Amino acid sequence: PSAAPSPSSSSTAAAAPAPARAPASARSAGPADAERVPSLRDRPGNWPPGLDVAALRLPRRSIAELGPLSGRWLCIAVVVRHPLVDTGPNSSTPWQGCPCSLAIAGGRLLCAADLAFVGDLAGTAAGSAGAALDGDGDAGAPAMLLCDVVVVDVLKVTSKKQAPEVLVFYLRGTPGGEDQPGLVLHFRAGPEAVQAFVRRLRTAYPIAPSKPAGGAGAEAVPGEASAAV
């Protein structure tokens, strides 16, 4: 695929962030082999194995609310930094994760785990990702929201040349600091899906709603990013 254009240093909030090379802080979350698919578990790879996910009472949406399959990206969530989950440093994250859908709806970035898949995986050893997420599934099935942020809070997204099917998201307000990846997602359909998502993010960015009154408001998007996908 052709490389995504890089923004200039004068980029503003009206221009969506461009993918860039992932810094060393995010490399620990990537596979040694770019062709390696994360093994499946019932939670993101950086969430503790003893965590009672059901007790978190994370918001639910039906899969249909995320939009049609053609407007969603099927991923594996390797890293999700969530305010309700005490996670360790990314350097300790195994190359595992839970099946999830990524979508942009109403000016928000949504990442949701299909509870049917999560339920099937709960209490089992991490396995092959090949049998999961191959179809649309039940559109009325519940999905657990792992991430729900306003699109303008996506500060930047990065990817590495050796793993172009993995996208690292830096989000405003990320627990542990905004220099830490808020999301690390493996795109099941490969680098072409990453490119398609970045294009969708660019078009969604200008129409994203502002923060509520009293919030910090939309900041200028950093423009010192070199395209790597």
N, CA and C atoms as a LAMMPS dump frame, in Angstrom:
ITEM: TIMESTEP
0
ITEM: NUMBER OF ATOMS
687
ITEM: BOX BOUNDS ff ff ff
-5.0000000000000000e+02 5.0000000000000000e+02
-5.0000000000000000e+02 5.0000000000000000e+02
-5.0000000000000000e+02 5.0000000000000000e+02
ITEM: ATOMS id mol type element x y z
1 1 1 N 0.826 -1.2 0
2 1 2 C 0 0 0
3 1 3 C 0.858 1.246 0
4 2 1 N 0.31 2.31 -0.515
5 2 2 C 1.072 3.549 -0.557
6 2 3 C 1.159 4.152 0.823
7 3 1 N 2.238 4.882 1.07
8 3 2 C 2.465 5.444 2.397
9 3 3 C 1.488 6.571 2.656
10 4 1 N 1.001 6.646 3.904
11 4 2 C 0.115 7.734 4.278
12 4 3 C 0.914 9.016 4.334
13 5 1 N 0.351 10.123 3.852
14 5 2 C 1.09 11.385 3.873
15 5 3 C 1.316 11.877 5.275
16 6 1 N 2.45 12.497 5.51
17 6 2 C 2.771 13.042 6.827
18 6 3 C 2.233 14.453 6.936
19 7 1 N 1.711 14.848 8.119
20 7 2 C 1.263 16.21 8.302
21 7 3 C 2.457 17.129 8.46
22 8 1 N 2.27 18.402 8.206
23 8 2 C 3.34 19.371 8.431
24 8 3 C 3.375 19.765 9.887
25 9 1 N 4.407 20.494 10.26
26 9 2 C 4.535 20.89 11.654
27 9 3 C 3.464 21.87 12.063
28 10 1 N 2.693 22.372 11.102
29 10 2 C 1.633 23.317 11.431
30 10 3 C 0.284 22.639 11.542
31 11 1 N 0.248 21.302 11.649
32 11 2 C -1.006 20.586 11.753
33 11 3 C -1.829 21.107 12.912
34 12 1 N -3.134 21.124 12.733
35 12 2 C -4.042 21.553 13.792
36 12 3 C -5.031 20.452 14.067
37 13 1 N -5.969 20.732 14.978
38 13 2 C -6.963 19.731 15.332
39 13 3 C -7.88 19.408 14.174
40 14 1 N -7.85 20.16 13.107
41 14 2 C -8.685 19.869 11.949
42 14 3 C -8.083 18.788 11.074
43 15 1 N -6.87 18.368 11.356
44 15 2 C -6.216 17.322 10.576
45 15 3 C -5.935 16.141 11.477
46 16 1 N -6.417 14.972 11.083
47 16 2 C -6.249 13.794 11.925
48 16 3 C -4.785 13.432 12.042
49 17 1 N -4.389 12.813 13.169
50 17 2 C -2.992 12.434 13.356
51 17 3 C -2.568 11.387 12.347
52 18 1 N -1.317 11.47 11.93
53 18 2 C -0.784 10.517 10.957
54 18 3 C 0.012 9.446 11.67
55 19 1 N 0.078 8.241 11.078
56 19 2 C 0.879 7.189 11.7
57 19 3 C 2.351 7.542 11.651
58 20 1 N 3.068 7.133 12.657
59 20 2 C 4.503 7.397 12.728
60 20 3 C 5.2 6.178 13.279
61 21 1 N 6.514 6.211 13.265
62 21 2 C 7.255 5.092 13.83
63 21 3 C 7.05 5.022 15.325
64 22 1 N 6.814 3.807 15.785
65 22 2 C 6.592 3.629 17.206
66 22 3 C 7.887 3.84 17.974
67 23 1 N 7.847 4.623 19.067
68 23 2 C 9.05 4.818 19.865
69 23 3 C 9.41 3.571 20.643
70 24 1 N 10.588 3.604 21.239
71 24 2 C 11.063 2.426 21.964
72 24 3 C 10.105 2.005 23.057
73 25 1 N 9.373 2.964 23.673
74 25 2 C 8.469 2.628 24.768
75 25 3 C 7.348 1.718 24.325
76 26 1 N 7.041 1.688 23.015
77 26 2 C 5.956 0.848 22.538
78 26 3 C 6.454 -0.454 21.935
79 27 1 N 7.747 -0.593 21.731
80 27 2 C 8.245 -1.758 21.019
81 27 3 C 8.058 -3.047 21.798
82 28 1 N 8.004 -2.963 23.115
83 28 2 C 7.842 -4.167 23.906
84 28 3 C 6.492 -4.814 23.661
85 29 1 N 5.529 -4.047 23.142
86 29 2 C 4.202 -4.594 22.906
87 29 3 C 4.081 -5.226 21.53
88 30 1 N 5.134 -5.24 20.724
89 30 2 C 5.073 -5.774 19.372
90 30 3 C 5.692 -7.153 19.289
91 31 1 N 5.324 -7.908 18.235
92 31 2 C 5.854 -9.261 18.084
93 31 3 C 7.266 -9.241 17.539
94 32 1 N 8.032 -10.289 17.842
95 32 2 C 9.37 -10.399 17.279
96 32 3 C 9.288 -10.663 15.782
97 33 1 N 8.259 -11.352 15.369
98 33 2 C 8.041 -11.661 13.962
99 33 3 C 6.793 -10.946 13.497
100 34 1 N 6.893 -10.142 12.425
101 34 2 C 5.758 -9.335 11.973
102 34 3 C 4.576 -10.207 11.557
103 35 1 N 4.824 -11.479 11.21
104 35 2 C 3.738 -12.35 10.777
105 35 3 C 3.055 -13.038 11.96
106 36 1 N 3.585 -12.881 13.132
107 36 2 C 3.041 -13.58 14.294
108 36 3 C 1.754 -12.918 14.759
109 37 1 N 0.718 -13.713 14.942
110 37 2 C -0.567 -13.213 15.408
111 37 3 C -0.651 -13.437 16.917
112 38 1 N -1.108 -12.445 17.68
113 38 2 C -1.226 -12.651 19.135
114 38 3 C -2.143 -13.825 19.446
115 39 1 N -1.784 -14.589 20.448
116 39 2 C -2.669 -15.657 20.908
117 39 3 C -3.836 -15.031 21.664
118 40 1 N -4.947 -15.765 21.692
119 40 2 C -6.168 -15.219 22.262
120 40 3 C -6.307 -15.538 23.747
121 41 1 N -6.852 -14.56 24.453
122 41 2 C -7.248 -14.747 25.843
123 41 3 C -8.539 -13.958 26.05
124 42 1 N -9.086 -13.985 27.248
125 42 2 C -10.385 -13.34 27.474
126 42 3 C -10.27 -11.889 27.897
127 43 1 N -9.101 -11.286 27.744
128 43 2 C -8.866 -9.902 28.163
129 43 3 C -7.646 -9.379 27.416
130 44 1 N -7.442 -8.056 27.406
131 44 2 C -6.224 -7.522 26.785
132 44 3 C -4.975 -8.12 27.422
133 45 1 N -3.907 -8.18 26.647
134 45 2 C -2.692 -8.826 27.112
135 45 3 C -2.06 -8.193 28.327
136 46 1 N -2.269 -6.88 28.529
137 46 2 C -1.645 -6.211 29.673
138 46 3 C -2.521 -6.215 30.909
139 47 1 N -3.717 -6.835 30.848
140 47 2 C -4.567 -6.914 32.035
141 47 3 C -4.179 -8.135 32.864
142 48 1 N -4.143 -8.007 34.188
143 48 2 C -3.712 -9.113 35.041
144 48 3 C -4.59 -10.344 34.86
145 49 1 N -4 -11.542 34.881
146 49 2 C -4.785 -12.762 34.681
147 49 3 C -5.795 -13.017 35.792
148 50 1 N -5.53 -12.51 36.997
149 50 2 C -6.456 -12.744 38.099
150 50 3 C -7.567 -11.722 38.2
151 51 1 N -7.615 -10.772 37.29
152 51 2 C -8.616 -9.715 37.337
153 51 3 C -10 -10.271 37.014
154 52 1 N -10.997 -9.901 37.833
155 52 2 C -12.383 -10.274 37.566
156 52 3 C -12.967 -9.237 36.617
157 53 1 N -12.908 -9.533 35.327
158 53 2 C -13.341 -8.563 34.32
159 53 3 C -14.819 -8.228 34.488
160 54 1 N -15.634 -9.215 34.826
161 54 2 C -17.071 -8.972 34.977
162 54 3 C -17.357 -7.972 36.088
163 55 1 N -16.513 -7.969 37.127
164 55 2 C -16.728 -7.065 38.252
165 55 3 C -16.447 -5.608 37.896
166 56 1 N -15.758 -5.367 36.78
167 56 2 C -15.46 -3.989 36.379
168 56 3 C -16.708 -3.246 35.926
169 57 1 N -17.709 -3.995 35.498
170 57 2 C -18.966 -3.407 35.009
171 57 3 C -18.703 -2.356 33.929
172 58 1 N -17.883 -2.714 32.968
173 58 2 C -17.609 -1.804 31.86
174 58 3 C -18.869 -1.619 31.02
175 59 1 N -19.038 -0.455 30.412
176 59 2 C -20.245 -0.206 29.6
177 59 3 C -20.401 -1.243 28.497
178 60 1 N -21.657 -1.51 28.157
179 60 2 C -21.974 -2.469 27.107
180 60 3 C -22.637 -1.746 25.935
181 61 1 N -22.369 -2.237 24.764
182 61 2 C -23.059 -1.811 23.546
183 61 3 C -23.371 -3.07 22.749
184 62 1 N -24.408 -3.022 21.943
185 62 2 C -24.606 -4.131 21.014
186 62 3 C -23.62 -3.954 19.87
187 63 1 N -23.24 -5.053 19.25
188 63 2 C -22.313 -4.979 18.13
189 63 3 C -22.892 -4.112 17.02
190 64 1 N -24.217 -4.163 16.859
191 64 2 C -24.865 -3.368 15.812
192 64 3 C -24.639 -1.877 16.02
193 65 1 N -24.528 -1.44 17.283
194 65 2 C -24.314 -0.016 17.566
195 65 3 C -22.952 0.468 17.098
196 66 1 N -22.029 -0.451 16.885
197 66 2 C -20.712 -0.071 16.395
198 66 3 C -20.706 0.141 14.887
199 67 1 N -21.82 -0.193 14.24
200 67 2 C -21.914 -0.018 12.801
201 67 3 C -21.806 -1.341 12.074
202 68 1 N -22.026 -1.333 10.752
203 68 2 C -21.937 -2.57 9.968
204 68 3 C -20.513 -3.099 9.924
205 69 1 N -20.392 -4.363 9.57
206 69 2 C -19.072 -4.983 9.513
207 69 3 C -18.147 -4.23 8.57
208 70 1 N -18.706 -3.663 7.499
209 70 2 C -17.887 -2.93 6.533
210 70 3 C -17.288 -1.661 7.123
211 71 1 N -17.845 -1.172 8.236
212 71 2 C -17.336 0.036 8.875
213 71 3 C -16.62 -0.228 10.179
214 72 1 N -16.334 -1.505 10.436
215 72 2 C -15.606 -1.873 11.643
216 72 3 C -14.303 -2.569 11.263
217 73 1 N -13.366 -2.551 12.186
218 73 2 C -12.084 -3.223 11.97
219 73 3 C -11.945 -4.287 13.044
220 74 1 N -11.723 -5.519 12.618
221 74 2 C -11.587 -6.63 13.549
222 74 3 C -10.135 -6.722 14.002
223 75 1 N -9.952 -6.671 15.297
224 75 2 C -8.602 -6.569 15.875
225 75 3 C -8.434 -7.538 17.023
226 76 1 N -7.229 -7.556 17.543
227 76 2 C -6.917 -8.212 18.815
228 76 3 C -6.293 -7.148 19.704
229 77 1 N -6.902 -6.925 20.861
230 77 2 C -6.448 -5.88 21.784
231 77 3 C -5.329 -6.43 22.659
232 78 1 N -4.099 -5.995 22.385
233 78 2 C -2.943 -6.452 23.145
234 78 3 C -2.718 -5.569 24.367
235 79 1 N -2.882 -4.265 24.204
236 79 2 C -2.731 -3.318 25.311
237 79 3 C -3.948 -2.403 25.345
238 80 1 N -4.564 -2.303 26.506
239 80 2 C -5.619 -1.317 26.769
240 80 3 C -5.342 -0.741 28.144
241 81 1 N -4.996 0.525 28.191
242 81 2 C -4.782 1.177 29.489
243 81 3 C -6.091 1.831 29.898
244 82 1 N -6.685 1.316 30.973
245 82 2 C -8.02 1.721 31.412
246 82 3 C -7.933 2.217 32.843
247 83 1 N -8.666 3.288 33.185
248 83 2 C -8.583 3.826 34.55
249 83 3 C -9.04 2.853 35.635
250 84 1 N -9.826 1.846 35.28
251 84 2 C -10.303 0.894 36.275
252 84 3 C -9.387 -0.32 36.439
253 85 1 N -8.347 -0.385 35.623
254 85 2 C -7.466 -1.564 35.644
255 85 3 C -6.043 -1.125 35.959
256 86 1 N -5.481 -1.701 37.004
257 86 2 C -4.095 -1.422 37.38
258 86 3 C -3.199 -2.338 36.573
259 87 1 N -2.559 -1.781 35.544
260 87 2 C -1.699 -2.582 34.674
261 87 3 C -0.243 -2.267 34.947
262 88 1 N 0.592 -3.25 34.71
263 88 2 C 2.02 -3.043 34.877
264 88 3 C 2.602 -2.364 33.66
265 89 1 N 3.925 -2.199 33.616
266 89 2 C 4.57 -1.582 32.454
267 89 3 C 4.388 -2.443 31.213
268 90 1 N 4.375 -1.781 30.03
269 90 2 C 4.175 -2.516 28.781
270 90 3 C 5.28 -3.524 28.521
271 91 1 N 6.439 -3.34 29.16
272 91 2 C 7.542 -4.277 28.939
273 91 3 C 7.202 -5.675 29.402
274 92 1 N 6.194 -5.806 30.297
275 92 2 C 5.817 -7.114 30.808
276 92 3 C 4.606 -7.689 30.092
277 93 1 N 4.146 -7.051 29.038
278 93 2 C 2.941 -7.487 28.346
279 93 3 C 3.225 -8.679 27.444
280 94 1 N 2.524 -9.803 27.637
281 94 2 C 2.69 -10.93 26.711
282 94 3 C 2.028 -10.615 25.382
283 95 1 N 2.466 -11.276 24.306
284 95 2 C 1.883 -11.038 22.993
285 95 3 C 0.597 -11.843 22.881
286 96 1 N -0.41 -11.379 23.635
287 96 2 C -1.728 -11.992 23.711
288 96 3 C -2.762 -10.883 23.749
289 97 1 N -4.007 -11.241 23.513
290 97 2 C -5.061 -10.236 23.604
291 97 3 C -6.419 -10.844 23.333
292 98 1 N -7.444 -10.01 23.434
293 98 2 C -8.809 -10.471 23.224
294 98 3 C -9.349 -9.952 21.895
295 99 1 N -10.217 -10.72 21.243
296 99 2 C -10.838 -10.253 20.011
297 99 3 C -11.669 -8.998 20.287
298 100 1 N -11.606 -8.045 19.38
299 100 2 C -12.36 -6.805 19.575
300 100 3 C -12.697 -6.195 18.227
301 101 1 N -13.631 -5.267 18.251
302 101 2 C -14 -4.493 17.072
303 101 3 C -13.652 -3.04 17.333
304 102 1 N -13.111 -2.381 16.316
305 102 2 C -12.75 -0.974 16.387
306 102 3 C -13.667 -0.213 15.436
307 103 1 N -14.213 0.909 15.908
308 103 2 C -15.121 1.684 15.072
309 103 3 C -15.015 3.156 15.44
310 104 1 N -15.456 3.997 14.515
311 104 2 C -15.591 5.428 14.754
312 104 3 C -17.052 5.769 14.52
313 105 1 N -17.725 6.248 15.552
314 105 2 C -19.144 6.546 15.455
315 105 3 C -19.453 7.789 16.28
316 106 1 N -20.159 8.733 15.681
317 106 2 C -20.549 9.932 16.405
318 106 3 C -19.375 10.734 16.919
319 107 1 N -18.263 10.732 16.183
320 107 2 C -17.098 11.478 16.614
321 107 3 C -16.338 10.841 17.757
322 108 1 N -16.583 9.557 18.004
323 108 2 C -15.908 8.852 19.089
324 108 3 C -15.204 7.617 18.54
325 109 1 N -14.074 7.308 19.159
326 109 2 C -13.337 6.089 18.857
327 109 3 C -13.787 5.025 19.845
328 110 1 N -14.296 3.91 19.326
329 110 2 C -14.834 2.846 20.168
330 110 3 C -14.076 1.556 19.911
331 111 1 N -13.66 0.917 20.964
332 111 2 C -13.041 -0.398 20.881
333 111 3 C -13.797 -1.303 21.84
334 112 1 N -14.411 -2.343 21.307
335 112 2 C -15.281 -3.184 22.129
336 112 3 C -14.962 -4.651 21.92
337 113 1 N -14.963 -5.391 23.013
338 113 2 C -14.726 -6.837 22.972
339 113 3 C -16.061 -7.55 22.859
340 114 1 N -16.169 -8.456 21.908
341 114 2 C -17.369 -9.256 21.722
342 114 3 C -17.479 -10.214 22.911
343 115 1 N -18.537 -10.063 23.712
344 115 2 C -18.65 -10.867 24.927
345 115 3 C -18.84 -12.353 24.631
346 116 1 N -19.373 -12.671 23.451
347 116 2 C -19.513 -14.091 23.108
348 116 3 C -18.141 -14.743 22.979
349 117 1 N -17.208 -14.058 22.294
350 117 2 C -15.856 -14.589 22.17
351 117 3 C -15.156 -14.597 23.52
352 118 1 N -15.332 -13.523 24.285
353 118 2 C -14.683 -13.439 25.589
354 118 3 C -15.165 -14.563 26.493
355 119 1 N -16.474 -14.822 26.458
356 119 2 C -17.026 -15.893 27.277
357 119 3 C -16.481 -17.252 26.88
358 120 1 N -16.326 -17.474 25.575
359 120 2 C -15.775 -18.748 25.106
360 120 3 C -14.33 -18.933 25.55
361 121 1 N -13.589 -17.818 25.66
362 121 2 C -12.174 -17.894 25.989
363 121 3 C -11.907 -17.896 27.486
364 122 1 N -12.862 -17.435 28.278
365 122 2 C -12.654 -17.311 29.718
366 122 3 C -12.316 -18.666 30.329
367 123 1 N -11.272 -18.655 31.132
368 123 2 C -10.881 -19.863 31.833
369 123 3 C -10.14 -20.875 30.994
370 124 1 N -9.805 -20.518 29.755
371 124 2 C -9.073 -21.438 28.903
372 124 3 C -7.697 -20.881 28.619
373 125 1 N -6.818 -21.719 28.17
374 125 2 C -5.477 -21.27 27.813
375 125 3 C -5.531 -20.428 26.556
376 126 1 N -4.598 -19.509 26.434
377 126 2 C -4.526 -18.693 25.226
378 126 3 C -4.322 -19.601 24.027
379 127 1 N -5.068 -19.325 22.944
380 127 2 C -5.011 -20.219 21.799
381 127 3 C -4.793 -19.479 20.503
382 128 1 N -5.021 -20.168 19.397
383 128 2 C -4.823 -19.583 18.08
384 128 3 C -5.937 -18.61 17.757
385 129 1 N -5.589 -17.517 17.09
386 129 2 C -6.586 -16.522 16.699
387 129 3 C -7.257 -16.896 15.389
388 130 1 N -6.852 -17.952 14.75
389 130 2 C -7.339 -18.238 13.413
390 130 3 C -8.818 -18.525 13.325
391 131 1 N -9.427 -19.085 14.388
392 131 2 C -10.821 -19.495 14.303
393 131 3 C -11.79 -18.404 14.719
394 132 1 N -11.303 -17.304 15.257
395 132 2 C -12.188 -16.264 15.787
396 132 3 C -12.279 -15.076 14.853
397 133 1 N -13.389 -14.362 14.969
398 133 2 C -13.573 -13.092 14.271
399 133 3 C -13.525 -13.225 12.751
400 134 1 N -13.978 -14.344 12.218
401 134 2 C -13.976 -14.506 10.772
402 134 3 C -15.279 -14.051 10.137
403 135 1 N -16.292 -13.765 10.946
404 135 2 C -17.57 -13.353 10.399
405 135 3 C -18.178 -12.224 11.203
406 136 1 N -19.412 -11.832 10.83
407 136 2 C -20.066 -10.71 11.474
408 136 3 C -20.626 -11.099 12.824
409 137 1 N -20.929 -12.386 13.017
410 137 2 C -21.482 -12.818 14.276
411 137 3 C -22.9 -12.297 14.464
412 138 1 N -23.37 -12.308 15.695
413 138 2 C -24.705 -11.845 16.03
414 138 3 C -24.666 -10.341 16.261
415 139 1 N -25.297 -9.577 15.369
416 139 2 C -25.24 -8.117 15.464
417 139 3 C -25.907 -7.602 16.728
418 140 1 N -26.797 -8.402 17.32
419 140 2 C -27.453 -7.965 18.548
420 140 3 C -26.724 -8.382 19.802
421 141 1 N -25.616 -9.097 19.649
422 141 2 C -24.863 -9.578 20.805
423 141 3 C -24.211 -8.411 21.538
424 142 1 N -24.069 -8.53 22.858
425 142 2 C -23.444 -7.44 23.615
426 142 3 C -21.934 -7.392 23.419
427 143 1 N -21.4 -6.192 23.484
428 143 2 C -19.961 -5.98 23.408
429 143 3 C -19.544 -5.116 24.582
430 144 1 N -18.386 -5.409 25.149
431 144 2 C -17.872 -4.688 26.309
432 144 3 C -16.908 -3.606 25.833
433 145 1 N -17.202 -2.359 26.184
434 145 2 C -16.378 -1.255 25.719
435 145 3 C -15.05 -1.223 26.48
436 146 1 N -13.979 -1.446 25.759
437 146 2 C -12.644 -1.349 26.33
438 146 3 C -12.122 0.081 26.263
439 147 1 N -12.558 0.819 25.239
440 147 2 C -12.109 2.196 25.05
441 147 3 C -13.22 2.985 24.38
442 148 1 N -13.507 4.167 24.902
443 148 2 C -14.52 5.059 24.337
444 148 3 C -14.014 6.48 24.555
445 149 1 N -13.423 7.071 23.528
446 149 2 C -12.847 8.405 23.653
447 149 3 C -13.288 9.272 22.483
448 150 1 N -13.327 10.573 22.711
449 150 2 C -13.587 11.517 21.644
450 150 3 C -12.41 11.464 20.669
451 151 1 N -12.706 11.502 19.376
452 151 2 C -11.657 11.351 18.371
453 151 3 C -10.563 12.405 18.526
454 152 1 N -10.925 13.625 18.944
455 152 2 C -9.901 14.663 19.093
456 152 3 C -8.936 14.36 20.23
457 153 1 N -9.242 13.356 21.054
458 153 2 C -8.32 12.95 22.106
459 153 3 C -7.324 11.896 21.624
460 154 1 N -7.394 11.524 20.355
461 154 2 C -6.365 10.677 19.765
462 154 3 C -5.204 11.59 19.386
463 155 1 N -4.148 11.563 20.168
464 155 2 C -3.021 12.466 19.946
465 155 3 C -2.201 12.047 18.741
466 156 1 N -1.963 10.753 18.595
467 156 2 C -1.275 10.235 17.423
468 156 3 C -1.424 8.726 17.395
469 157 1 N -1.213 8.162 16.211
470 157 2 C -1.163 6.716 16.053
471 157 3 C 0.153 6.378 15.368
472 158 1 N 0.763 5.289 15.768
473 158 2 C 2.06 4.923 15.225
474 158 3 C 2.068 3.457 14.812
475 159 1 N 3.001 3.132 13.919
476 159 2 C 3.192 1.76 13.491
477 159 3 C 4.665 1.557 13.175
478 160 1 N 5.094 0.303 13.204
479 160 2 C 6.478 -0.026 12.894
480 160 3 C 6.553 -0.719 11.549
481 161 1 N 7.643 -0.482 10.821
482 161 2 C 7.803 -1.11 9.515
483 161 3 C 7.818 -2.625 9.622
484 162 1 N 8.383 -3.15 10.706
485 162 2 C 8.482 -4.596 10.831
486 162 3 C 7.187 -5.229 11.325
487 163 1 N 6.213 -4.429 11.721
488 163 2 C 4.907 -4.945 12.162
489 163 3 C 3.817 -3.976 11.722
490 164 1 N 3.605 -3.82 10.412
491 164 2 C 2.662 -2.805 9.928
492 164 3 C 1.209 -3.128 10.203
493 165 1 N 0.928 -4.353 10.664
494 165 2 C -0.455 -4.701 10.99
495 165 3 C -0.814 -4.338 12.427
496 166 1 N 0.122 -3.742 13.152
497 166 2 C -0.098 -3.338 14.549
498 166 3 C -0.123 -1.82 14.623
499 167 1 N -1.133 -1.281 15.278
500 167 2 C -1.263 0.167 15.422
501 167 3 C -1.242 0.524 16.902
502 168 1 N -0.433 1.528 17.234
503 168 2 C -0.281 2.004 18.614
504 168 3 C -0.956 3.374 18.72
505 169 1 N -1.846 3.51 19.696
506 169 2 C -2.607 4.741 19.885
507 169 3 C -2.114 5.471 21.133
508 170 1 N -1.867 6.772 20.989
509 170 2 C -1.559 7.627 22.132
510 170 3 C -2.769 8.537 22.343
511 171 1 N -3.32 8.471 23.556
512 171 2 C -4.586 9.124 23.841
513 171 3 C -4.449 10.133 24.969
514 172 1 N -5.169 11.221 24.857
515 172 2 C -5.182 12.214 25.932
516 172 3 C -5.81 11.591 27.182
517 173 1 N -5.17 11.79 28.328
518 173 2 C -5.699 11.285 29.591
519 173 3 C -5.387 9.826 29.865
520 174 1 N -4.458 9.226 29.133
521 174 2 C -4.109 7.822 29.359
522 174 3 C -3.564 7.626 30.768
523 175 1 N -4.102 6.658 31.527
524 175 2 C -3.544 6.373 32.852
525 175 3 C -2.058 6.041 32.752
526 176 1 N -1.271 6.639 33.627
527 176 2 C 0.165 6.408 33.611
528 176 3 C 0.93 7.396 32.764
529 177 1 N 0.198 8.267 32.035
530 177 2 C 0.868 9.287 31.241
531 177 3 C 0.574 9.159 29.759
532 178 1 N 0.481 10.299 29.101
533 178 2 C 0.141 10.307 27.678
534 178 3 C 1.289 9.852 26.792
535 179 1 N 2.487 9.669 27.387
536 179 2 C 3.6 9.117 26.617
537 179 3 C 3.528 7.596 26.567
538 180 1 N 2.56 7.007 27.29
539 180 2 C 2.346 5.57 27.275
540 180 3 C 1.267 5.222 26.25
541 181 1 N 1.431 4.132 25.505
542 181 2 C 0.373 3.734 24.575
543 181 3 C -0.938 3.46 25.31
544 182 1 N -2.006 4.102 24.844
545 182 2 C -3.321 3.843 25.431
546 182 3 C -3.947 2.583 24.865
547 183 1 N -3.641 2.291 23.601
548 183 2 C -4.127 1.092 22.924
549 183 3 C -3.016 0.541 22.033
550 184 1 N -2.897 -0.765 21.981
551 184 2 C -2.085 -1.431 20.974
552 184 3 C -2.968 -2.515 20.372
553 185 1 N -3.28 -2.374 19.084
554 185 2 C -4.204 -3.279 18.414
555 185 3 C -3.538 -3.968 17.235
556 186 1 N -3.759 -5.264 17.14
557 186 2 C -3.331 -6.036 15.965
558 186 3 C -4.538 -6.131 15.041
559 187 1 N -4.392 -5.649 13.793
560 187 2 C -5.486 -5.679 12.825
561 187 3 C -5.487 -7.024 12.114
562 188 1 N -6.601 -7.736 12.23
563 188 2 C -6.683 -9.086 11.678
564 188 3 C -6.5 -9.115 10.17
565 189 1 N -6.934 -8.067 9.474
566 189 2 C -6.871 -8.052 8.009
567 189 3 C -5.55 -7.508 7.482
568 190 1 N -4.602 -7.207 8.349
569 190 2 C -3.27 -6.824 7.902
570 190 3 C -3.076 -5.344 7.658
571 191 1 N -1.948 -4.977 7.052
572 191 2 C -1.584 -3.57 6.856
573 191 3 C -2.596 -2.775 6.052
574 192 1 N -3.281 -3.417 5.097
575 192 2 C -4.274 -2.694 4.31
576 192 3 C -5.401 -2.18 5.197
577 193 1 N -5.779 -2.972 6.203
578 193 2 C -6.819 -2.538 7.137
579 193 3 C -6.333 -1.37 7.987
580 194 1 N -5.056 -1.389 8.356
581 194 2 C -4.489 -0.266 9.108
582 194 3 C -4.585 1.01 8.283
583 195 1 N -4.224 0.928 7.004
584 195 2 C -4.286 2.097 6.133
585 195 3 C -5.721 2.6 6.005
586 196 1 N -6.667 1.669 5.835
587 196 2 C -8.071 2.059 5.702
588 196 3 C -8.569 2.743 6.971
589 197 1 N -8.151 2.224 8.126
590 197 2 C -8.586 2.852 9.377
591 197 3 C -8.008 4.261 9.51
592 198 1 N -6.729 4.428 9.184
593 198 2 C -6.105 5.748 9.297
594 198 3 C -6.817 6.749 8.39
595 199 1 N -7.189 6.314 7.186
596 199 2 C -7.939 7.213 6.3
597 199 3 C -9.279 7.594 6.914
598 200 1 N -9.937 6.626 7.529
599 200 2 C -11.22 6.915 8.19
600 200 3 C -11.023 7.857 9.364
601 201 1 N -9.962 7.677 10.108
602 201 2 C -9.676 8.551 11.244
603 201 3 C -9.455 9.985 10.773
604 202 1 N -8.74 10.136 9.657
605 202 2 C -8.488 11.477 9.125
606 202 3 C -9.794 12.188 8.774
607 203 1 N -10.721 11.456 8.155
608 203 2 C -11.972 12.093 7.747
609 203 3 C -12.876 12.38 8.94
610 204 1 N -12.755 11.591 9.997
611 204 2 C -13.605 11.786 11.176
612 204 3 C -13.108 12.904 12.064
613 205 1 N -11.822 13.189 12.015
614 205 2 C -11.219 14.111 12.967
615 205 3 C -11.808 15.518 12.932
616 206 1 N -12.027 16.132 11.772
617 206 2 C -12.542 17.501 11.774
618 206 3 C -13.939 17.642 12.353
619 207 1 N -14.758 16.562 12.295
620 207 2 C -16.139 16.686 12.757
621 207 3 C -16.326 16.138 14.164
622 208 1 N -15.23 15.769 14.829
623 208 2 C -15.347 15.24 16.185
624 208 3 C -15.883 16.316 17.106
625 209 1 N -16.785 15.96 18.046
626 209 2 C -17.343 16.957 18.952
627 209 3 C -16.305 17.497 19.907
628 210 1 N -16.502 18.723 20.361
629 210 2 C -15.597 19.322 21.33
630 210 3 C -15.824 18.71 22.695
631 211 1 N -14.866 18.951 23.595
632 211 2 C -15.021 18.506 24.969
633 211 3 C -16.161 19.277 25.636
634 212 1 N -16.796 18.709 26.672
635 212 2 C -17.842 19.425 27.394
636 212 3 C -17.297 20.714 27.994
637 213 1 N -18.198 21.637 28.297
638 213 2 C -17.808 22.903 28.911
639 213 3 C -17.011 22.64 30.176
640 214 1 N -15.92 23.363 30.329
641 214 2 C -15.064 23.175 31.495
642 214 3 C -13.898 22.264 31.209
643 215 1 N -13.929 21.573 30.037
644 215 2 C -12.832 20.699 29.676
645 215 3 C -11.698 21.489 29.066
646 216 1 N -10.644 20.778 28.749
647 216 2 C -9.463 21.445 28.225
648 216 3 C -9.638 21.866 26.773
649 217 1 N -10.629 21.239 26.079
650 217 2 C -10.847 21.576 24.676
651 217 3 C -9.86 20.868 23.774
652 218 1 N -10.084 21.02 22.484
653 218 2 C -9.222 20.359 21.515
654 218 3 C -7.884 21.062 21.419
655 219 1 N -6.825 20.286 21.466
656 219 2 C -5.474 20.805 21.348
657 219 3 C -4.976 20.577 19.928
658 220 1 N -3.961 21.282 19.537
659 220 2 C -3.351 21.044 18.237
660 220 3 C -2.693 19.678 18.228
661 221 1 N -2.845 18.978 17.12
662 221 2 C -2.27 17.642 17.005
663 221 3 C -0.785 17.778 16.711
664 222 1 N 0.09 17.031 17.43
665 222 2 C 1.531 17.106 17.127
666 222 3 C 1.792 16.778 15.673
667 223 1 N 2.665 17.55 15.045
668 223 2 C 2.904 17.351 13.621
669 223 3 C 4.254 16.769 13.302
670 224 1 N 5.1 16.516 14.301
671 224 2 C 6.441 15.985 14.041
672 224 3 C 6.377 14.482 13.928
673 225 1 N 5.655 13.981 12.935
674 225 2 C 5.48 12.547 12.779
675 225 3 C 5.856 12.148 11.373
676 226 1 N 6.674 11.083 11.245
677 226 2 C 7.06 10.601 9.92
678 226 3 C 6.304 9.33 9.635
679 227 1 N 5.67 9.24 8.47
680 227 2 C 4.846 8.081 8.121
681 227 3 C 5.709 6.835 8.034
682 228 1 N 5.177 5.725 8.547
683 228 2 C 5.915 4.468 8.516
684 228 3 C 5.061 3.327 7.999
685 229 1 N 3.805 3.595 7.652
686 229 2 C 2.952 2.537 7.108
687 229 3 C 2.472 2.961 5.742
